[in-house]
Amino acid sequence: MMRTRLLFLGCLATACGGNISNDDLQFLNALPTREDLSAKLPGAERVWEMGSSRQRVAPLALGELSQFYANTRRAADDFNRGLDGVFSYLEGVRKSSPTTRTPEFRIWGPMENPRHPGHEVRFKMERKPEGFTFWIEFRPVGSDEAAWWSALEGRVHPEGGSRRGEGTLSILMAQMRDHGIQEPWFMGLERLDVDYQTSMLPISVRMHFVPGPPGSGSETSYAYHELPGGPGQMRFLSEDMDLVPGEQREKVAVLSRWTQDQGGMAIVEATGGDVPPGSTATLVECWDASFRTTYTKRNGESEEGDASSCPDVSALGE
């Protein structure tokens, strides 16, 4: 589900030539970039292999790789892949001049989509007093103007300078399936919603995978905040994690916070599964700059390691 490369969008980088005008730049500078919104958790840009697709949180010896750094690494990588295809596409748009211009409207494309023969794609933006709206649209090759339909819809309200402001975008998976565009990663999903704000600190991005009919997929959400060049945090929910000994999976909410060079910490709450009804199991885990566990505290009582080893992330607020 999380392989969100969105290669079906194609690339408009070679679709058109010509010059980009100053007014074109007002449109393009309203759009965020990959760097603006991606999660910047320190460490290798890969998912840590945990030895099983099911995440078991067994008691770890101090000095071992932090389980919750690894879980957060996986969540951050999935989060970034959720944005990757969209921004790969927008990077192509930024290198092109529009094929259609009016005072308050721009279109890039159309061009044929090589991944899905028989379809062509275009990118549209409209300027309004309250900001910009934009669309990625498809239609069957050879169709008329009325045949265009939206695969992505978004809006942005610029504020505070180039690429600063707040916005939303939605990738419409169900709409794509209904029009014959199939990708294995979005099977069972209705929509991917993203909202963000970059006009004030901390920068924040929220991502929500919306499932289709009951039983077709699972709901997943991420919330990311960062102070540029400083600490960051991510909240995420997992329904595939064993925090409590037993054979059932718990519903686990994780708040991970980190610095760029002094390690991080996770605050974890679990319900359901092997947690007694009406109770919540808790865990605090800290890691150092090498992502090794330095401190754990379970259920507010059982401690191991030195709590002073946990980094100061108070700049992120409560």
Beta strands, then each sheet from edge to edge (+ up, - down):
strand 1: 55-56
strand 2: 100-102
strand 3: 105-112
strand 4: 119-128
strand 5: 131-140
strand 6: 149-158
strand 7: 165-171
strand 8: 189-197
strand 9: 203-211
strand 10: 220-226
strand 11: 232-242
strand 12: 250-258
strand 13: 264-271
strand 14: 281-287
strand 15: 293-298
strand 16: 302-305
sheet 1: 1+ 11+ 10- 9+ 8- 7+ 6- 5+ 4- 3+ 2-
sheet 2: 1+ 11+ 12- 13+ 14- 15+ 16-
end
